[in-house]
Amino acid sequence: MKLVSLQVRTPVGIFQRAGALHGQTIVDLNMAYASMLAGQKESQPYRLANAIVPSTMLEFLEGGPSAMAAARQAFAYAIRQGENWKGPDGQMAVYPSHPTLPEGVRIIAPLPNPPSLRDFIAFEDHIAATSKKRGQPIPPEWYKAPAYYKGNHRTIIGPGEDLPWPLATTKLDYELELACIIGRQGRDISERDAPEYIAGYTIMNDFSARDIQFQEMACRLGPAKGKDFATAIGPCIVTPDEIPDLSALKMIARVNGAVWSEGRFGTIHWSFAQMIAHVSRGESIYPGDLFGSGTVGGGCGLEMDRYLNPGDVVELEIQPIGILKTRVVK
């Protein structure tokens, strides 16, 4: 499945809804499951649906594999009903997404509120290039375990959202990454078992104010303010069954339509399974935790001494996930 989050504006408030893409439509998974239960003459379909397939993405992921299995049932049920099908009491259960969504409905970050954000530096080509800029070799410690920093999980932005120009930076940079989302709680997970803990994958743009970042890291801490202002993810979360070969994924970054970066995920040194095994050693990981791969080799402006300007439109593309688009505004 390709999972998305919708923001729906109603007369009684703004709500988030977890959905799944089907062609040019979006199925509301919670409503689809409630409708399926109602069709089976269940006396309390909404109450059960809210418990088994919750309406927001984080709550849904917290349901683990059982919630995912129920969502697949609901998704298949909704597809059989057709595009004009409604919920048990006439509610919107399927949203047309092409050419535009209905008024008051928009796609937001697929996981707007991850409980944590860890961003790794897992591509050897990238750390080699950035180390060379500092006149240093790759630290030998990098080869001993996957290295990461903890980012600001409260400044997530989604596809099509504007990025206000941050701080007083003169070197705003994009970073072309793939991210995995954890789908179940665990601790001391083996590398062999780690793939079972991945709910899906999304595109991640770890925006960086390079001048501020390197000033901070000169103090042997960070990054902090140089990255904490925003991380973009989206446009959807693709479940692992939809991507049989991660290594074959082609990664592209465009700025104002021109290709700035191209890479392949298969060049990564540390796998997501190794990251999960490392992080879970002696501590728990939780559904919704976000793990960024780090920048693919050549996947940022830093490696080219080329930076973003106000008005630039950045597009990161990794199929079959899609295109993550961000406009920089000042």
KOLMARNU-909767 format. One record per residue (C-alpha): residue in one letter; x, y, z. Coordinates in steps of 0.1 Angstrom, whole numbers, plus 2048, in hexadecimal, padded with zeros to 3 digits. Example, Ala and Ser with C-alpha at 12.3 -4.5 7.8 and 13.67 -1.06 7.14 Angstrom:
BEGIN
A87B7D384ES8897F5847
***
This chain:
BEGIN
M800800800K8098247FCL7FF83681CV7F785B81FS7EA873839L7CE88B831Q7C48AB843V79F8B0841R78F8D184AT76B8CE857P7528E6867V75B8D6889G7818D6886I79F8CA873F7A68A5873Q7C288E867R7B986E855A7CF85184BG7C9845827A7D682F80BL7DB8397E7H7C78267CCG7CC8347A9Q7BF8587AAT7AC8537CBI7B58517F0V7A3837806D79C84282AL7A882283CN79582885CM77582F84BA779812833Y77E7FA850A760808862S74B804843M7577E083EL74D7D9862A72B7E985DG7267D483EQ72C7B5854K7117C286CE7297CB888S7167DE8A2Q7327F78AAP7467FB88AY75581D891R7618148B4L7727F48A7A780806889N7908218A0A7A08068B4I7AC7EF898V7B480887CP7B782A88CS7B184A878T7D485A87CM7F484C86EL80884A88EE7EB8388A1F7E7821883L80C818883E80B8138A9G7F27F78A1G80E7E3891P80A7C6879S7E67BF883A7DB7E387BM7EE7E0859A7DD7BF851A7BA7CE85AA7C27ED845R7CA7D6827Q7A87C682BA7977E782DF7AA7F480EA7A07D67F9Y77C7DA805A77C7FF7FBI7897F87D9R76D7DF7D2Q7537FA7DBG75F8137C1E7698377C1N7478467CAW7428307E8K73A84180AG73E83782EP721827843D711848849G71A85A829Q73D865834M75A86981CA76C848819V77D84D7F7Y78D86F7EEP7938777C9S7B78847C7H7B988D7A2P7BA8A7795T7B58B67B8L7A98AB7DAP7878B87E6E7868DA7F6G7928D981AV7A78BA815R7CD8B880FI7E889F811I8018A582DA821893839P81886E839L82486D85EP82089086BN82B88888FP84586D891P84F8668B5S8738698ACL88A87188FR8AC86188AD8C086B86BF8DE855862I8FC85B84CA8FC83983BF90A840818E93083D816D9328547F7H92187080AI93686F82AA95586B814A94C88B801T94389F820S963893832K97889D815K96A8C1816R9778C283AG9998B582FQ993895843P99087083BI97085D844P97285786AP97A832870E95E83188AW94583686DY94B812862K945803885A92080C888P905821877A908845883Y8EA85C887Y8DD87B898K8BB8828A7G8A889C894N88A8B289DH86B89B898R8548B889ET85D8CC87EI8528B3864I8448C2844G8328B0828P8308AF802G8288D07F2E82E8E4812D843904811L863906825P868929834W88C934830P89C929851L8B093F869A8CA955858T8DB939844T8ED940823K8F191B81BL8D090A81BD8D38E680EY8BC8C9805E8C58A480DL8B98877F8E8B086A80EL89A84C812A88A846834C87A828845I85E82985EI85D81187BG83D7FC87ER8407EA89EQ8517ED8C0G8707D98C7R8917D78DAD8B27C58D3I8A77BD8B0S8BD7A789AE8C77B3877R8B679486AD89579D87AA8977C3875P8847C4853E8657B8866Y8657D8879I8627EF85BA83F7FC853G84A80E833Y860826821T85D84B818I873866808M88487E821N8948A081BD8AA8A8839F8AD8CE832S8CD8DD840A8DB900847R8FF8F6840D91091584EI8FD91286FQ9018EC870F9278ED86DQ92A909886E9178F389FM92A8D3898A94B8E589DC9428E28C2R9408BC8BFL91A8BC8C3G8FD8BF8ABP8F08C3891A8D48D78A2K8C78F8895G8D88F2874K8BE8D686DD8A38D8887F88E8F1874A87E8D885BT87F8B584DA8688AD830I85A88A82AG84287B812P82E87A7FCC82385880AI83083A81EV83481C807T8317FA819P84F7E2814D83C7CA7FDE83A7E67E3I8607E97E1P86F7C67DBD8927D47D5L89D7F27E9S8BF7F27D9A8B17F97B7L8A08197C1K8AB8377ADM8AE8587C1I8AB87A7AFA8AB89E7BBR8A08BB7A6V8A18E07ADN88A8F5797G8878D8780A8AC8D377AV8BC8B3787W8D68BA7A2S8DB8977B0E8D78737A6G8DF8547BAR8D48307C1F8CA8237E3G8DE8037DDT8FE8177E3I8F681A808H91080B821W8FA806840S8D87F6839F8B87FF84BA8B97DC85BQ8DC7E586AM8CF807875I8B17F7887A8C77DC898H8E07F78A3V8C68108B1S8B17F48C3R8D07E78D5G8C77EE8FAE8AA8058F1S8888028E2I87C80F8C1Y8578188BCP83D8198A0G84183A88DD86683F894L87684E875F898842868G8A885784DS8C2846837G8D8864835T8E1875814V8E98607F6G90B8677E6G9088887D3G8E688E7E1C8EA8B17F0G8F78D37E6L9138D27FFE9268B97EAM9238D17CCD9278F27DFR9048FA7D1Y8E89077E8L8C49107E7N8B59327E2P8939417ECG8799377D3D88A9167C9V8748F77C5V8858D77D1E8788B57C5L8858947D2E87A8767BEI87C8517C8Q86483A7B6P84C8297BEI8498417DBG8458607C5I8518847C7L8568997E6K8538BD7DCT85D8DB7F2R85E9007E9V8769177FCV866939805K873958815
***
